Amino acid sequence: MELPHPIEIDQVDICAILSNQIDNAFEASQQLSDTTKRNVSVKIWVKNDSTLFFRVENYVDADPLISNPNLQTTKADSQELHGLGLQNIADTAKKYGGALRSSYQDHYFVSTAFVCLNPF
């Protein structure tokens, strides 16, 4: 992917956003009993030379935003570090003038994070 100019975003922060999004999608996919529906799609793009988008989507049987609107972790050992991924994504995006949006579209859970390429 070509970026329009050097960006002022720490590579560690980019990795934090993507790794958390992808990890969540893979974990959700592993819960599907129909293995043919276990797929994860990752799209990264720049819009208007100013905003970097990270979109990760995965198939789900039902809309998780209905049964779990705050997307709290459902892991049995959630007392430790589990459940912090979405907050880390949101905090990192916000650090660069961006945000995290989660949605459900035709049996796909969609996580879209965006950051401003030159937030300051």
N, CA, C and O atoms as CSV, one atom per row, in Angstrom:
chain,resi,resn,atom,element,x,y,z
A,1,MET,N,N,0.848,-1.169,0.000
A,1,MET,CA,C,0.000,0.000,0.000
A,1,MET,C,C,0.892,1.230,0.000
A,1,MET,O,O,1.856,1.317,0.761
A,2,GLU,N,N,0.560,2.164,-0.854
A,2,GLU,CA,C,1.298,3.422,-0.902
A,2,GLU,C,C,0.595,4.475,-0.078
A,2,GLU,O,O,-0.621,4.648,-0.162
A,3,LEU,N,N,1.375,5.174,0.715
A,3,LEU,CA,C,0.828,6.280,1.487
A,3,LEU,C,C,1.214,7.576,0.792
A,3,LEU,O,O,2.283,7.659,0.188
A,4,PRO,N,N,0.358,8.590,0.871
A,4,PRO,CA,C,0.600,9.823,0.122
A,4,PRO,C,C,1.825,10.600,0.584
A,4,PRO,O,O,2.380,11.387,-0.183
A,5,HIS,N,N,2.245,10.397,1.797
A,5,HIS,CA,C,3.382,11.114,2.366
A,5,HIS,C,C,3.778,10.411,3.658
A,5,HIS,O,O,3.027,9.573,4.156
A,6,PRO,N,N,4.936,10.735,4.202
A,6,PRO,CA,C,5.307,10.111,5.481
A,6,PRO,C,C,4.231,10.378,6.540
A,6,PRO,O,O,3.684,11.477,6.630
A,7,ILE,N,N,3.949,9.361,7.325
A,7,ILE,CA,C,2.914,9.526,8.341
A,7,ILE,C,C,3.543,9.651,9.715
A,7,ILE,O,O,4.666,9.202,9.948
A,8,GLU,N,N,2.813,10.257,10.601
A,8,GLU,CA,C,3.319,10.499,11.945
A,8,GLU,C,C,2.618,9.595,12.951
A,8,GLU,O,O,2.239,10.022,14.042
A,9,ILE,N,N,2.459,8.347,12.560
A,9,ILE,CA,C,1.809,7.363,13.419
A,9,ILE,C,C,2.831,6.285,13.747
A,9,ILE,O,O,3.466,5.722,12.856
A,10,ASP,N,N,2.978,6.011,15.010
A,10,ASP,CA,C,3.928,5.003,15.467
A,10,ASP,C,C,3.537,3.641,14.895
A,10,ASP,O,O,2.371,3.249,14.955
A,11,GLN,N,N,4.507,2.927,14.346
A,11,GLN,CA,C,4.243,1.606,13.776
A,11,GLN,C,C,3.676,0.645,14.814
A,11,GLN,O,O,2.880,-0.232,14.481
A,12,VAL,N,N,4.076,0.804,16.049
A,12,VAL,CA,C,3.552,-0.045,17.125
A,12,VAL,C,C,2.045,0.183,17.270
A,12,VAL,O,O,1.298,-0.763,17.517
A,13,ASP,N,N,1.601,1.421,17.120
A,13,ASP,CA,C,0.170,1.718,17.219
A,13,ASP,C,C,-0.604,1.122,16.050
A,13,ASP,O,O,-1.714,0.621,16.231
A,14,ILE,N,N,-0.027,1.173,14.854
A,14,ILE,CA,C,-0.678,0.546,13.699
A,14,ILE,C,C,-0.809,-0.956,13.944
A,14,ILE,O,O,-1.857,-1.542,13.676
A,15,CYS,N,N,0.247,-1.571,14.449
A,15,CYS,CA,C,0.209,-3.007,14.755
A,15,CYS,C,C,-0.802,-3.321,15.849
A,15,CYS,O,O,-1.472,-4.353,15.793
A,16,ALA,N,N,-0.921,-2.447,16.842
A,16,ALA,CA,C,-1.884,-2.672,17.928
A,16,ALA,C,C,-3.304,-2.689,17.390
A,16,ALA,O,O,-4.108,-3.536,17.780
A,17,ILE,N,N,-3.615,-1.764,16.503
A,17,ILE,CA,C,-4.960,-1.716,15.921
A,17,ILE,C,C,-5.228,-2.982,15.124
A,17,ILE,O,O,-6.203,-3.689,15.377
A,18,LEU,N,N,-4.361,-3.263,14.164
A,18,LEU,CA,C,-4.584,-4.410,13.280
A,18,LEU,C,C,-4.539,-5.745,14.011
A,18,LEU,O,O,-5.383,-6.607,13.769
A,19,SER,N,N,-3.579,-5.928,14.889
A,19,SER,CA,C,-3.465,-7.230,15.557
A,19,SER,C,C,-4.670,-7.506,16.442
A,19,SER,O,O,-5.136,-8.643,16.509
A,20,ASN,N,N,-5.177,-6.495,17.117
A,20,ASN,CA,C,-6.374,-6.696,17.942
A,20,ASN,C,C,-7.596,-6.978,17.079
A,20,ASN,O,O,-8.396,-7.854,17.409
A,21,GLN,N,N,-7.752,-6.247,15.979
A,21,GLN,CA,C,-8.894,-6.496,15.096
A,21,GLN,C,C,-8.841,-7.915,14.528
A,21,GLN,O,O,-9.836,-8.639,14.551
A,22,ILE,N,N,-7.681,-8.300,14.024
A,22,ILE,CA,C,-7.539,-9.620,13.406
A,22,ILE,C,C,-7.691,-10.729,14.448
A,22,ILE,O,O,-8.339,-11.740,14.179
A,23,ASP,N,N,-7.111,-10.555,15.612
A,23,ASP,CA,C,-7.230,-11.546,16.682
A,23,ASP,C,C,-8.695,-11.762,17.058
A,23,ASP,O,O,-9.139,-12.901,17.204
A,24,ASN,N,N,-9.441,-10.680,17.214
A,24,ASN,CA,C,-10.869,-10.790,17.548
A,24,ASN,C,C,-11.631,-11.534,16.456
A,24,ASN,O,O,-12.470,-12.385,16.750
A,25,ALA,N,N,-11.341,-11.215,15.198
A,25,ALA,CA,C,-12.037,-11.863,14.085
A,25,ALA,C,C,-11.721,-13.356,14.027
A,25,ALA,O,O,-12.617,-14.173,13.814
A,26,PHE,N,N,-10.458,-13.712,14.213
A,26,PHE,CA,C,-10.082,-15.130,14.199
A,26,PHE,C,C,-10.726,-15.887,15.353
A,26,PHE,O,O,-11.207,-17.005,15.170
A,27,GLU,N,N,-10.737,-15.293,16.523
A,27,GLU,CA,C,-11.353,-15.958,17.677
A,27,GLU,C,C,-12.848,-16.168,17.454
A,27,GLU,O,O,-13.383,-17.225,17.790
A,28,ALA,N,N,-13.519,-15.177,16.896
A,28,ALA,CA,C,-14.955,-15.320,16.611
A,28,ALA,C,C,-15.185,-16.394,15.549
A,28,ALA,O,O,-16.137,-17.168,15.644
A,29,SER,N,N,-14.326,-16.442,14.551
A,29,SER,CA,C,-14.468,-17.439,13.488
A,29,SER,C,C,-14.284,-18.853,14.010
A,29,SER,O,O,-14.939,-19.779,13.532
A,30,GLN,N,N,-13.411,-19.030,14.974
A,30,GLN,CA,C,-13.169,-20.355,15.531
A,30,GLN,C,C,-14.390,-20.908,16.264
A,30,GLN,O,O,-14.488,-22.116,16.479
A,31,GLN,N,N,-15.308,-20.044,16.644
A,31,GLN,CA,C,-16.512,-20.479,17.347
A,31,GLN,C,C,-17.596,-20.992,16.398
A,31,GLN,O,O,-18.586,-21.570,16.846
A,32,LEU,N,N,-17.418,-20.789,15.103
A,32,LEU,CA,C,-18.413,-21.244,14.131
A,32,LEU,C,C,-18.314,-22.755,13.941
A,32,LEU,O,O,-17.224,-23.291,13.745
A,33,SER,N,N,-19.443,-23.431,13.999
A,33,SER,CA,C,-19.426,-24.880,13.791
A,33,SER,C,C,-19.256,-25.229,12.314
A,33,SER,O,O,-18.673,-26.263,11.986
A,34,ASP,N,N,-19.755,-24.384,11.428
A,34,ASP,CA,C,-19.600,-24.595,9.986
A,34,ASP,C,C,-18.252,-24.021,9.557
A,34,ASP,O,O,-18.102,-22.809,9.402
A,35,THR,N,N,-17.284,-24.901,9.368
A,35,THR,CA,C,-15.927,-24.442,9.056
A,35,THR,C,C,-15.826,-23.745,7.702
A,35,THR,O,O,-14.878,-22.994,7.470
A,36,THR,N,N,-16.772,-23.976,6.813
A,36,THR,CA,C,-16.728,-23.312,5.504
A,36,THR,C,C,-17.032,-21.819,5.611
A,36,THR,O,O,-16.756,-21.057,4.685
A,37,LYS,N,N,-17.594,-21.410,6.731
A,37,LYS,CA,C,-17.921,-19.993,6.924
A,37,LYS,C,C,-16.858,-19.254,7.742
A,37,LYS,O,O,-17.013,-18.075,8.061
A,38,ARG,N,N,-15.808,-19.947,8.066
A,38,ARG,CA,C,-14.721,-19.330,8.835
A,38,ARG,C,C,-13.819,-18.539,7.888
A,38,ARG,O,O,-12.883,-19.082,7.302
A,39,ASN,N,N,-14.114,-17.265,7.753
A,39,ASN,CA,C,-13.269,-16.422,6.918
A,39,ASN,C,C,-13.149,-15.037,7.518
A,39,ASN,O,O,-14.064,-14.532,8.169
A,40,VAL,N,N,-12.003,-14.445,7.281
A,40,VAL,CA,C,-11.705,-13.105,7.783
A,40,VAL,C,C,-11.185,-12.291,6.611
A,40,VAL,O,O,-10.338,-12.752,5.847
A,41,SER,N,N,-11.694,-11.092,6.477
A,41,SER,CA,C,-11.272,-10.194,5.406
A,41,SER,C,C,-10.644,-8.952,6.026
A,41,SER,O,O,-11.185,-8.380,6.972
A,42,VAL,N,N,-9.508,-8.541,5.490
A,42,VAL,CA,C,-8.813,-7.345,5.969
A,42,VAL,C,C,-8.648,-6.385,4.801
A,42,VAL,O,O,-8.152,-6.759,3.738
A,43,LYS,N,N,-9.068,-5.154,5.011
A,43,LYS,CA,C,-8.912,-4.115,3.983
A,43,LYS,C,C,-8.303,-2.881,4.639
A,43,LYS,O,O,-8.736,-2.449,5.708
A,44,ILE,N,N,-7.305,-2.333,3.987
A,44,ILE,CA,C,-6.653,-1.118,4.479
A,44,ILE,C,C,-6.599,-0.141,3.317
A,44,ILE,O,O,-6.189,-0.500,2.213
A,45,TRP,N,N,-7.012,1.089,3.567
A,45,TRP,CA,C,-6.973,2.086,2.502
A,45,TRP,C,C,-6.834,3.494,3.074
A,45,TRP,O,O,-7.069,3.741,4.257
A,46,VAL,N,N,-6.442,4.403,2.185
A,46,VAL,CA,C,-6.315,5.814,2.536
A,46,VAL,C,C,-7.388,6.576,1.776
A,46,VAL,O,O,-7.601,6.351,0.585
A,47,LYS,N,N,-8.058,7.475,2.476
A,47,LYS,CA,C,-9.097,8.292,1.851
A,47,LYS,C,C,-8.678,9.761,1.906
A,47,LYS,O,O,-8.271,10.267,2.951
A,48,ASN,N,N,-8.785,10.416,0.786
A,48,ASN,CA,C,-8.492,11.850,0.673
A,48,ASN,C,C,-7.095,12.218,1.161
A,48,ASN,O,O,-6.885,13.324,1.660
A,49,ASP,N,N,-6.152,11.315,1.026
A,49,ASP,CA,C,-4.769,11.547,1.467
A,49,ASP,C,C,-4.656,11.966,2.927
A,49,ASP,O,O,-3.622,12.490,3.340
A,50,SER,N,N,-5.709,11.741,3.716
A,50,SER,CA,C,-5.662,12.242,5.089
A,50,SER,C,C,-6.097,11.241,6.153
A,50,SER,O,O,-5.807,11.434,7.334
A,51,THR,N,N,-6.780,10.184,5.757
A,51,THR,CA,C,-7.310,9.243,6.741
A,51,THR,C,C,-6.965,7.816,6.334
A,51,THR,O,O,-7.191,7.406,5.195
A,52,LEU,N,N,-6.413,7.070,7.283
A,52,LEU,CA,C,-6.054,5.677,7.068
A,52,LEU,C,C,-7.107,4.801,7.736
A,52,LEU,O,O,-7.374,4.942,8.930
A,53,PHE,N,N,-7.703,3.897,6.962
A,53,PHE,CA,C,-8.766,3.024,7.449
A,53,PHE,C,C,-8.278,1.585,7.553
A,53,PHE,O,O,-7.509,1.113,6.715
A,54,PHE,N,N,-8.739,0.895,8.598
A,54,PHE,CA,C,-8.484,-0.528,8.811
A,54,PHE,C,C,-9.848,-1.194,8.989
A,54,PHE,O,O,-10.548,-0.926,9.965
A,55,ARG,N,N,-10.218,-2.046,8.062
A,55,ARG,CA,C,-11.518,-2.727,8.152
A,55,ARG,C,C,-11.272,-4.231,8.199
A,55,ARG,O,O,-10.632,-4.795,7.311
A,56,VAL,N,N,-11.784,-4.866,9.238
A,56,VAL,CA,C,-11.668,-6.315,9.381
A,56,VAL,C,C,-13.076,-6.853,9.570
A,56,VAL,O,O,-13.829,-6.373,10.417
A,57,GLU,N,N,-13.421,-7.853,8.771
A,57,GLU,CA,C,-14.766,-8.425,8.901
A,57,GLU,C,C,-14.691,-9.940,8.931
A,57,GLU,O,O,-13.805,-10.558,8.340
A,58,ASN,N,N,-15.651,-10.517,9.641
A,58,ASN,CA,C,-15.733,-11.969,9.753
A,58,ASN,C,C,-17.193,-12.392,9.815
A,58,ASN,O,O,-18.055,-11.668,10.314
A,59,TYR,N,N,-17.441,-13.584,9.294
A,59,TYR,CA,C,-18.788,-14.143,9.300
A,59,TYR,C,C,-19.211,-14.451,10.731
A,59,TYR,O,O,-18.407,-14.912,11.541
A,60,VAL,N,N,-20.481,-14.193,11.031
A,60,VAL,CA,C,-21.075,-14.550,12.323
A,60,VAL,C,C,-22.463,-15.132,12.071
A,60,VAL,O,O,-23.123,-14.779,11.094
A,61,ASP,N,N,-22.897,-16.020,12.951
A,61,ASP,CA,C,-24.227,-16.615,12.804
A,61,ASP,C,C,-25.336,-15.632,13.150
A,61,ASP,O,O,-26.416,-15.671,12.560
A,62,ALA,N,N,-25.066,-14.749,14.110
A,62,ALA,CA,C,-26.079,-13.790,14.566
A,62,ALA,C,C,-25.394,-12.470,14.911
A,62,ALA,O,O,-24.185,-12.422,15.142
A,63,ASP,N,N,-26.173,-11.423,14.940
A,63,ASP,CA,C,-25.655,-10.091,15.231
A,63,ASP,C,C,-25.189,-10.007,16.688
A,63,ASP,O,O,-26.024,-10.037,17.591
A,64,PRO,N,N,-23.883,-9.904,16.941
A,64,PRO,CA,C,-23.403,-9.832,18.324
A,64,PRO,C,C,-23.772,-8.516,19.008
A,64,PRO,O,O,-23.758,-8.434,20.236
A,65,LEU,N,N,-24.095,-7.506,18.240
A,65,LEU,CA,C,-24.457,-6.214,18.821
A,65,LEU,C,C,-25.838,-6.248,19.470
A,65,LEU,O,O,-26.167,-5.375,20.273
A,66,ILE,N,N,-26.645,-7.248,19.130
A,66,ILE,CA,C,-27.956,-7.404,19.771
A,66,ILE,C,C,-27.790,-8.126,21.110
A,66,ILE,O,O,-28.311,-7.682,22.133
A,67,SER,N,N,-27.067,-9.230,21.093
A,67,SER,CA,C,-26.905,-10.015,22.323
A,67,SER,C,C,-25.848,-9.434,23.267
A,67,SER,O,O,-25.866,-9.720,24.464
A,68,ASN,N,N,-24.937,-8.630,22.741
A,68,ASN,CA,C,-23.835,-8.095,23.545
A,68,ASN,C,C,-23.469,-6.700,23.016
A,68,ASN,O,O,-22.396,-6.523,22.439
A,69,PRO,N,N,-24.354,-5.709,23.207
A,69,PRO,CA,C,-24.166,-4.393,22.581
A,69,PRO,C,C,-22.869,-3.678,22.948
A,69,PRO,O,O,-22.369,-2.876,22.160
A,70,ASN,N,N,-22.321,-3.949,24.114
A,70,ASN,CA,C,-21.055,-3.316,24.512
A,70,ASN,C,C,-19.841,-4.156,24.133
A,70,ASN,O,O,-18.700,-3.790,24.415
A,71,LEU,N,N,-20.108,-5.290,23.487
A,71,LEU,CA,C,-19.062,-6.207,23.028
A,71,LEU,C,C,-18.085,-6.579,24.146
A,71,LEU,O,O,-16.868,-6.560,23.965
A,72,GLN,N,N,-18.650,-6.916,25.293
A,72,GLN,CA,C,-17.842,-7.382,26.419
A,72,GLN,C,C,-17.315,-8.773,26.103
A,72,GLN,O,O,-17.975,-9.554,25.417
A,73,THR,N,N,-16.138,-9.075,26.598
A,73,THR,CA,C,-15.561,-10.384,26.343
A,73,THR,C,C,-16.464,-11.484,26.906
A,73,THR,O,O,-17.103,-11.314,27.943
A,74,THR,N,N,-16.499,-12.603,26.205
A,74,THR,CA,C,-17.281,-13.751,26.664
A,74,THR,C,C,-16.357,-14.906,27.049
A,74,THR,O,O,-16.817,-16.030,27.253
A,75,LYS,N,N,-15.067,-14.632,27.147
A,75,LYS,CA,C,-14.100,-15.669,27.496
A,75,LYS,C,C,-14.218,-16.019,28.974
A,75,LYS,O,O,-14.453,-15.152,29.817
A,76,ALA,N,N,-14.053,-17.297,29.269
A,76,ALA,CA,C,-14.183,-17.768,30.650
A,76,ALA,C,C,-13.145,-17.146,31.573
A,76,ALA,O,O,-13.425,-16.900,32.746
A,77,ASP,N,N,-11.962,-16.893,31.057
A,77,ASP,CA,C,-10.894,-16.326,31.892
A,77,ASP,C,C,-10.764,-14.820,31.667
A,77,ASP,O,O,-9.655,-14.294,31.568
A,78,SER,N,N,-11.891,-14.137,31.587
A,78,SER,CA,C,-11.909,-12.715,31.244
A,78,SER,C,C,-11.429,-11.795,32.360
A,78,SER,O,O,-11.414,-10.577,32.181
A,79,GLN,N,N,-11.041,-12.338,33.490
A,79,GLN,CA,C,-10.603,-11.506,34.609
A,79,GLN,C,C,-9.251,-10.844,34.358
A,79,GLN,O,O,-8.961,-9.799,34.940
A,80,GLU,N,N,-8.440,-11.424,33.520
A,80,GLU,CA,C,-7.082,-10.905,33.323
A,80,GLU,C,C,-7.048,-9.882,32.192
A,80,GLU,O,O,-7.622,-8.800,32.318
A,81,LEU,N,N,-6.390,-10.211,31.103
A,81,LEU,CA,C,-6.175,-9.247,30.027
A,81,LEU,C,C,-7.210,-9.316,28.917
A,81,LEU,O,O,-7.187,-8.487,28.007
A,82,HIS,N,N,-8.104,-10.269,28.968
A,82,HIS,CA,C,-9.099,-10.388,27.913
A,82,HIS,C,C,-10.114,-9.262,28.002
A,82,HIS,O,O,-10.436,-8.775,29.086
A,83,GLY,N,N,-10.610,-8.860,26.844
A,83,GLY,CA,C,-11.617,-7.812,26.811
A,83,GLY,C,C,-11.027,-6.424,26.661
A,83,GLY,O,O,-11.766,-5.441,26.600
A,84,LEU,N,N,-9.715,-6.330,26.602
A,84,LEU,CA,C,-9.072,-5.027,26.473
A,84,LEU,C,C,-8.782,-4.658,25.024
A,84,LEU,O,O,-8.458,-3.506,24.738
A,85,GLY,N,N,-8.890,-5.606,24.113
A,85,GLY,CA,C,-8.545,-5.365,22.715
A,85,GLY,C,C,-9.332,-4.245,22.068
A,85,GLY,O,O,-8.749,-3.355,21.448
A,86,LEU,N,N,-10.653,-4.277,22.202
A,86,LEU,CA,C,-11.474,-3.227,21.598
A,86,LEU,C,C,-11.168,-1.867,22.201
A,86,LEU,O,O,-11.132,-0.861,21.494
A,87,GLN,N,N,-10.950,-1.840,23.502
A,87,GLN,CA,C,-10.612,-0.567,24.145
A,87,GLN,C,C,-9.255,-0.063,23.661
A,87,GLN,O,O,-9.069,1.137,23.462
A,88,ASN,N,N,-8.308,-0.981,23.474
A,88,ASN,CA,C,-6.996,-0.591,22.951
A,88,ASN,C,C,-7.108,-0.028,21.541
A,88,ASN,O,O,-6.459,0.965,21.213
A,89,ILE,N,N,-7.929,-0.659,20.706
A,89,ILE,CA,C,-8.135,-0.155,19.349
A,89,ILE,C,C,-8.723,1.248,19.404
A,89,ILE,O,O,-8.227,2.166,18.753
A,90,ALA,N,N,-9.781,1.404,20.184
A,90,ALA,CA,C,-10.458,2.704,20.280
A,90,ALA,C,C,-9.521,3.778,20.824
A,90,ALA,O,O,-9.479,4.891,20.298
A,91,ASP,N,N,-8.776,3.452,21.867
A,91,ASP,CA,C,-7.856,4.426,22.463
A,91,ASP,C,C,-6.752,4.821,21.490
A,91,ASP,O,O,-6.391,5.994,21.393
A,92,THR,N,N,-6.219,3.839,20.775
A,92,THR,CA,C,-5.146,4.126,19.821
A,92,THR,C,C,-5.666,4.971,18.666
A,92,THR,O,O,-5.005,5.924,18.252
A,93,ALA,N,N,-6.829,4.638,18.145
A,93,ALA,CA,C,-7.408,5.438,17.060
A,93,ALA,C,C,-7.663,6.869,17.528
A,93,ALA,O,O,-7.376,7.826,16.809
A,94,LYS,N,N,-8.198,7.002,18.722
A,94,LYS,CA,C,-8.495,8.332,19.274
A,94,LYS,C,C,-7.219,9.158,19.440
A,94,LYS,O,O,-7.228,10.374,19.247
A,95,LYS,N,N,-6.145,8.500,19.791
A,95,LYS,CA,C,-4.847,9.170,19.957
A,95,LYS,C,C,-4.442,9.912,18.684
A,95,LYS,O,O,-3.729,10.914,18.742
A,96,TYR,N,N,-4.901,9.414,17.535
A,96,TYR,CA,C,-4.569,10.012,16.244
A,96,TYR,C,C,-5.788,10.663,15.587
A,96,TYR,O,O,-5.875,10.744,14.361
A,97,GLY,N,N,-6.710,11.119,16.401
A,97,GLY,CA,C,-7.876,11.825,15.882
A,97,GLY,C,C,-8.882,10.946,15.179
A,97,GLY,O,O,-9.686,11.436,14.386
A,98,GLY,N,N,-8.853,9.654,15.456
A,98,GLY,CA,C,-9.746,8.711,14.797
A,98,GLY,C,C,-10.716,8.062,15.762
A,98,GLY,O,O,-10.982,8.578,16.847
A,99,ALA,N,N,-11.241,6.915,15.344
A,99,ALA,CA,C,-12.236,6.219,16.154
A,99,ALA,C,C,-12.349,4.769,15.693
A,99,ALA,O,O,-11.760,4.365,14.690
A,100,LEU,N,N,-13.110,4.012,16.443
A,100,LEU,CA,C,-13.439,2.622,16.115
A,100,LEU,C,C,-14.939,2.525,15.963
A,100,LEU,O,O,-15.688,3.031,16.799
A,101,ARG,N,N,-15.381,1.881,14.903
A,101,ARG,CA,C,-16.803,1.641,14.680
A,101,ARG,C,C,-17.007,0.149,14.452
A,101,ARG,O,O,-16.258,-0.489,13.713
A,102,SER,N,N,-18.025,-0.392,15.093
A,102,SER,CA,C,-18.374,-1.799,14.915
A,102,SER,C,C,-19.783,-1.868,14.367
A,102,SER,O,O,-20.663,-1.117,14.785
A,103,SER,N,N,-19.990,-2.785,13.417
A,103,SER,CA,C,-21.322,-2.914,12.829
A,103,SER,C,C,-21.559,-4.357,12.395
A,103,SER,O,O,-20.646,-5.183,12.375
A,104,TYR,N,N,-22.799,-4.628,12.052
A,104,TYR,CA,C,-23.221,-5.941,11.570
A,104,TYR,C,C,-23.881,-5.730,10.218
A,104,TYR,O,O,-24.794,-4.914,10.086
A,105,GLN,N,N,-23.414,-6.471,9.205
A,105,GLN,CA,C,-23.967,-6.336,7.860
A,105,GLN,C,C,-24.079,-7.715,7.210
A,105,GLN,O,O,-23.068,-8.343,6.899
A,106,ASP,N,N,-25.288,-8.173,7.010
A,106,ASP,CA,C,-25.529,-9.435,6.290
A,106,ASP,C,C,-24.653,-10.593,6.779
A,106,ASP,O,O,-23.917,-11.196,5.997
A,107,HIS,N,N,-24.738,-10.891,8.051
A,107,HIS,CA,C,-24.003,-11.988,8.687
A,107,HIS,C,C,-22.500,-11.744,8.800
A,107,HIS,O,O,-21.730,-12.684,8.995
A,108,TYR,N,N,-22.090,-10.507,8.681
A,108,TYR,CA,C,-20.678,-10.180,8.888
A,108,TYR,C,C,-20.547,-9.139,9.986
A,108,TYR,O,O,-21.233,-8.117,9.981
A,109,PHE,N,N,-19.654,-9.417,10.929
A,109,PHE,CA,C,-19.294,-8.421,11.925
A,109,PHE,C,C,-18.169,-7.602,11.314
A,109,PHE,O,O,-17.183,-8.154,10.826
A,110,VAL,N,N,-18.319,-6.291,11.342
A,110,VAL,CA,C,-17.357,-5.399,10.696
A,110,VAL,C,C,-16.752,-4.462,11.741
A,110,VAL,O,O,-17.468,-3.740,12.436
A,111,SER,N,N,-15.449,-4.486,11.838
A,111,SER,CA,C,-14.702,-3.595,12.727
A,111,SER,C,C,-13.923,-2.626,11.842
A,111,SER,O,O,-13.048,-3.039,11.082
A,112,THR,N,N,-14.242,-1.343,11.944
A,112,THR,CA,C,-13.553,-0.329,11.150
A,112,THR,C,C,-12.916,0.688,12.082
A,112,THR,O,O,-13.602,1.365,12.848
A,113,ALA,N,N,-11.611,0.783,12.006
A,113,ALA,CA,C,-10.878,1.798,12.765
A,113,ALA,C,C,-10.274,2.765,11.757
A,113,ALA,O,O,-9.877,2.373,10.660
A,114,PHE,N,N,-10.213,4.026,12.143
A,114,PHE,CA,C,-9.539,4.984,11.271
A,114,PHE,C,C,-8.700,5.934,12.100
A,114,PHE,O,O,-9.001,6.216,13.260
A,115,VAL,N,N,-7.641,6.421,11.476
A,115,VAL,CA,C,-6.740,7.385,12.110
A,115,VAL,C,C,-6.428,8.484,11.098
A,115,VAL,O,O,-6.390,8.243,9.891
A,116,CYS,N,N,-6.209,9.675,11.604
A,116,CYS,CA,C,-5.797,10.788,10.749
A,116,CYS,C,C,-4.300,10.658,10.506
A,116,CYS,O,O,-3.529,10.436,11.441
A,117,LEU,N,N,-3.893,10.794,9.256
A,117,LEU,CA,C,-2.487,10.601,8.925
A,117,LEU,C,C,-1.588,11.678,9.509
A,117,LEU,O,O,-0.438,11.403,9.850
A,118,ASN,N,N,-2.084,12.871,9.627
A,118,ASN,CA,C,-1.330,13.963,10.244
A,118,ASN,C,C,-2.219,14.621,11.282
A,118,ASN,O,O,-2.753,15.705,11.045
A,119,PRO,N,N,-2.384,13.976,12.430
A,119,PRO,CA,C,-3.369,14.423,13.413
A,119,PRO,C,C,-3.010,15.698,14.162
A,119,PRO,O,O,-3.854,16.257,14.862
A,120,PHE,N,N,-1.780,16.166,14.029
A,120,PHE,CA,C,-1.386,17.308,14.850
A,120,PHE,C,C,-1.054,18.511,14.015
A,120,PHE,O,O,-0.703,19.560,14.556
